[in-house]
């Protein structure tokens, strides 16, 4: 039967692994945004959501139990758990920063596309202003059948 220490170490390692995988996917996400490969980006975002769901599922009662049990563990075991928690926290901070950068980059790309589309639409409107209308064409024709 696994010990209480083993239980927490395993849970905290699992959470750290999920966070590392999310950081890795976030870096891939940035590359896909840079190269504008949006179909792969959607698949990657789905995969990230699955990992987030797993991460959330592992923490449902974990924190409550950890707060109750940590003082019952040997100092060495508590230190090992706290080291894993600190590594995970560092990964989460890295992830949050990278996600914000990706969001900003994607928003910048979206705004550039919107501006380009607006310019094309305005150019089309301006071009239509120079096109002769049906009425104007009837006045330019001479009717010799009189």
C-alpha positions as CSV (number, residue, x, y, z in Angstrom):
1,X,0.0,0.0,0.0
2,X,1.4,3.4,-1.0
3,X,2.4,5.7,1.8
4,X,0.9,9.2,2.2
5,X,4.2,10.6,1.1
6,X,4.2,8.5,-2.1
7,X,0.6,9.6,-2.8
8,X,1.5,13.3,-2.7
9,X,4.8,12.9,-4.5
10,X,3.0,11.0,-7.3
11,X,0.2,13.5,-7.5
12,X,2.6,16.5,-7.5
13,X,4.8,14.9,-10.2
14,X,1.8,14.2,-12.3
15,X,0.7,17.9,-12.0
16,X,4.2,19.1,-12.9
17,X,4.2,16.8,-15.9
18,X,0.9,18.2,-17.1
19,X,2.2,21.8,-16.6
20,X,5.4,21.0,-18.5
21,X,3.3,19.5,-21.4
22,X,1.2,22.6,-21.4
23,X,4.3,24.8,-21.6
24,X,5.5,22.7,-24.5
25,X,2.2,22.9,-26.3
26,X,2.1,26.7,-25.7
27,X,5.5,27.0,-27.5
28,X,4.2,24.9,-30.4
29,X,1.1,27.2,-30.4
30,X,3.3,30.2,-30.9
31,X,5.0,28.6,-33.8
32,X,1.7,27.7,-35.5
33,X,0.5,31.3,-35.0
34,X,3.8,32.6,-36.6
35,X,3.4,30.3,-39.6
36,X,-0.4,30.9,-39.8
37,X,-1.2,27.2,-39.7
38,X,-4.6,27.6,-38.1
39,X,-6.0,24.1,-38.7
40,X,-3.2,22.6,-36.7
41,X,-3.7,25.3,-34.1
42,X,-7.3,24.2,-33.5
43,X,-6.1,20.6,-32.9
44,X,-3.4,21.8,-30.6
45,X,-5.9,23.9,-28.6
46,X,-8.1,20.9,-28.2
47,X,-5.2,18.9,-26.9
48,X,-4.4,21.7,-24.5
49,X,-8.0,21.7,-23.2
50,X,-7.8,18.0,-22.6
51,X,-4.6,18.5,-20.5
52,X,-6.2,21.3,-18.6
53,X,-9.2,19.1,-17.8
54,X,-6.9,16.4,-16.5
55,X,-4.9,18.9,-14.5
56,X,-8.1,20.3,-12.9
57,X,-9.3,16.8,-12.2
58,X,-6.2,15.9,-10.3
59,X,-6.5,18.8,-8.0
60,X,-10.1,18.5,-6.8
61,X,-9.4,17.4,-3.2
62,X,-5.6,17.4,-3.4
63,X,-5.1,20.9,-1.9
64,X,-7.5,20.4,1.0
65,X,-5.9,17.0,1.8
66,X,-2.4,18.4,1.4
67,X,-3.0,21.3,3.9
68,X,-4.4,18.8,6.4
69,X,-1.7,16.1,6.0
70,X,1.6,18.0,5.3
71,X,2.4,18.6,8.9
72,X,2.1,14.8,9.5
73,X,4.9,14.1,7.0
74,X,8.6,14.0,7.8
75,X,10.5,17.2,7.0
76,X,12.4,15.5,4.2
77,X,9.2,14.4,2.6
78,X,7.6,17.8,3.0
79,X,10.6,19.4,1.4
80,X,10.4,17.0,-1.6
81,X,6.7,17.8,-2.0
82,X,7.3,21.6,-1.7
83,X,10.1,21.4,-4.3
84,X,7.7,19.8,-6.7
85,X,5.1,22.4,-5.9
86,X,7.6,25.2,-6.5
87,X,8.6,23.7,-9.9
88,X,5.0,23.4,-10.9
89,X,4.4,27.0,-9.8
90,X,7.3,28.2,-11.9
91,X,6.0,26.3,-14.9
92,X,2.5,27.8,-14.4
93,X,4.0,31.3,-14.3
94,X,6.0,30.5,-17.5
95,X,2.8,29.2,-19.1
96,X,0.7,32.2,-18.2
97,X,3.4,34.6,-19.6
98,X,3.6,32.6,-22.8
99,X,-0.1,32.4,-23.2
100,X,-0.4,36.1,-22.8
101,X,2.2,36.6,-25.5
102,X,0.4,34.2,-27.8
103,X,-2.9,36.0,-27.2
104,X,-1.4,39.3,-28.0
105,X,0.3,38.0,-31.1
106,X,-2.9,36.3,-32.3
107,X,-4.9,39.5,-31.6
108,X,-2.3,41.5,-33.6
109,X,-2.7,39.1,-36.5
110,X,-6.5,39.3,-36.3
111,X,-6.4,43.1,-36.3
112,X,-4.1,43.2,-39.3
113,X,-6.4,40.9,-41.2
114,X,-9.4,43.0,-40.3
115,X,-7.6,46.1,-41.5
116,X,-6.6,44.5,-44.8
117,X,-10.2,43.3,-45.4
118,X,-11.6,46.8,-44.6
119,X,-9.1,48.3,-47.0
120,X,-10.1,45.8,-49.7
121,X,-13.8,46.6,-49.1
122,X,-13.1,50.3,-49.2
123,X,-11.1,50.0,-52.4
124,X,-14.0,48.0,-54.0
125,X,-16.4,50.8,-53.0
126,X,-14.1,53.4,-54.5
127,X,-13.6,51.4,-57.7
128,X,-17.4,51.1,-58.1
129,X,-17.6,54.8,-57.9
130,X,-15.6,55.0,-61.1
131,X,-17.6,52.3,-62.9
132,X,-20.3,53.8,-65.2
133,X,-23.8,53.1,-64.1
134,X,-26.5,51.7,-66.3
135,X,-28.1,55.2,-66.6
136,X,-24.9,56.8,-67.6
137,X,-24.4,54.3,-70.3
138,X,-27.8,55.0,-71.9
139,X,-27.0,58.7,-72.3
140,X,-23.8,57.9,-74.2
141,X,-25.5,56.0,-76.9
142,X,-26.9,57.7,-79.9
143,X,-30.1,56.3,-81.4
144,X,-29.9,56.7,-85.2
145,X,-33.1,54.9,-85.7
146,X,-35.2,58.1,-85.4
